[in-house]
Amino acid sequence: MIDPSWRQAGDCSKLPASSIAGSPSSSERAKWITSRSLLLFGSYRRDDFAAPETYLASLGVLLERYPDYVVERVSDPTSGLQRSSKFPPTIAEVVEACDEIVRRETFSSRWQAQAERQLAERAVFEREREAETPEHRRAVVERALGHLRDAGFRQADGAPIAGTWREPERPLSWKPYTDEELRKLYPPAQAKEAAAP
């Protein structure tokens, strides 16, 4: 029986083969991967392969690059490639199947990490926005107007762009509509039909 304590939880697909082979229990892992490769290989007729020994060796080298849960799933007769592929899968098809398993497994964790990053960025943005003073905003507007004026831009009436901040002559005011005002603006369908001659 193979000791499962050597199994790695991380993604090995980016590691060079030497770093995997250099692990203390690489012979145990190599035996296990050979047994999983034979499980996949043995699900098809031997004469379906042009070079069975080469295929089996390539499959073993390929599977060494993936974490153990990927190797188990792709070679499992109940959920692996044997269920979906009537003909022996090429090495490229095995790679696609392994990559799809990795993508599915890591999707939720990547999504969660991205959501946390976005929330952190939003919190920083909110703090910076709250820290802005009206004087800072005026300085930003004056600097932008100065750039436009220096570049030769003019207002719509042809006058040069003013170089200083001006307070609005009258503050913009907006008030929410009341329920009655909205009903006058947008009467219900029955009221429209009743009002029609």
ABEGO torsion letter per residue (X at the ends): XBBAAABBABBAAABBAAAAAABAAAAAAAAAAAAAAAAAAAABBAAABABAAAAAAAAAAAAAABBAAAAAAAABAAABAAAABABBBBAAAAAAAAAAAAAAAAAAAAAAAAAAAAAAAAAAAAAAAAABBAAAAAAAAAAAAAAAAAAGBBBAAGBBBBABBBBBABBBBBBBBBAAAAAAABBBAAAAAAABX
